[in-house]
Amino acid sequence: MGHTKEETQDLARLYAKQGDPDGWFEEFYARAGGDIQKIYWADLQPNPMLLTWLKQQRGGAGKKAVLVGCGLGDDAEVLAGNGYHVTAFDISNSAIDMCRHRFPDSLVDYQIADLFNRPPSWRQSFDLVYECNTVQILTGANRNRAIQAITDLVAVGGDLIVSCRSGQKNEDPGTFPVPLDRNEIDGFIRAGLIEAEFISYDDDQTPPVPHYFAVYRRQL
């Protein structure tokens, strides 16, 4: 149980009422019992927009990358395959166990970590930070906290990729996940980065879901 979108909404609301708005992540993954097919939001393949971006780069040899809320690890693996030294973390122990089980010979350093209580050594230490769909499943003040914390991972001269659902301000409050509007995603600029690339597009779902794919940079 607890693997449909509606059940996930109920689970998130329950934890929010208990004063632990992000505590539901571990229970969600734990309920899957290691079965990746029960993680309904997982595509089990790399983000196509990330693949397109990587084709335009010169590879990641010698560069450090970190994935925020890495889920089941597909994007982490493709970055490692492109030469990056990858750290991928999630707050859920069960999610990290699933990654390690899926990719037993992986070069990725999968870690259990909390974005809001991460190792101090991570501050501004990654050449590439990849954030896909994490902020949109947070609520309240934690959304802006996450934007600040993610920005803090980007090294001088480094890039941040943000991939997320997009929407308009004041959408239906029952929406889950909650898309980022343009003002909210511009929070990465207000946090000190510059916008290097910004794409607004509709995905291939039926019906199509609007998304943002943005690249931000910390200037030298």
Disulfide bonds with the S-S distance in Angstrom:
none
